[in-house]
Amino acid sequence: MTSRSASARSRAILAGTGFLLLAPLLWAAAPPAKYDAALARARASVVRVVALHPVRDEASGDVAPRPRAHVASGVVMDRDGRILTTATGIVGCIEIRVRTASGREFPANLLGLDPTTDLALIRIPAGSAPPFVRAPAASMGVGAPVFAVAYGRTPSQEMGTIRWRYDEPLRSLLQMTTEIHPGNSGGAAVDAEGRLVGVLIGGLAEVHAADSLQREASERGGTFAVPVSDAALVMNDLQRYGGVPRGFLGVSIQQGLVDDPGHPGAPAVMGVTLSDVVTNGPAWKAGMRSGDLVVAVNGQQVNSPDELMSRIMAQRPGTSAELLWIRAEKEYRAKVSLTATPDSVLASQLEAAGAAARARAQEAGQPH
């Protein structure tokens, strides 16, 4: 497939039904009229992102003439044309195109992506769309009014409140009472003044390049957003490094289980077991070996693989993490010098993220 044909197909999708500025907005909880001006400002800073992906015939291995298009939203972060969108729609694509709220269309360059936060940074020409004003922390409290604004499948804006905020080592998440629809991922969560509160995640749409956008099915459920403060930090790393530098321990892990004398035959959950240790990796050099049971990181107890890895990955390469582990009923403690995550591991993480996105999109496209 030539780049010219791919561009023509992506333009067909960008101009597809429902994205015209005069098209009716999708409402679930209609905001009162007093918010009209603020939401108009917000809509101007939200774009539609189409990423074209090659499709190979499983039998012949040939590339199909019609690429698969992932449709998402994006938020304009600065006047230099940098846009944050969803990473899972971008992984493995051959072309990215953006349509602004004013109807202008541009090819976009990929600057970097992070599978952990599901954020990607792309760029269009400077001055192509107005950037968001970022909301202060006071706008992100539980119970505060919030609006989900997106230009994925169709222009949409919905009113709700912030239900909860989850703060984790790797990222924070805002849970909102608004609904998510296919193609809304990468859109904006905004406050009553139209300022950016966070970047929406969790609603990816998949369509074929020559198919109508009517094929997309609605996907109902709660909405989550990466707070703008976290998103801005990720954006800075993506701009500088093309990814987010995260600590690497060099181990394969599984849930730790220990014998419970009070319940024979029913092991108790405790710590994290190392199922494999990379030779000459950070953990290996610190004296850790396969079968060790890790029970604490930096003085904090860990009881699940996710908990261990989130604490390791929250640290930068070149820093040290103090680990406490048990081997043959004896405690060991050491400071482990973390390295950068190898490219091969990052590639597998990105592939897993892309596969998960494709599975969600295919599920969303099935009739309910």
Order of alpha helices (4+ residues) and beta strands (2+ residues): alpha-alpha-beta-beta-beta-beta-beta-beta-beta-beta-beta-beta-beta-beta-beta-beta-alpha-beta-beta-beta-alpha-beta-beta-alpha-beta-beta-beta-alpha
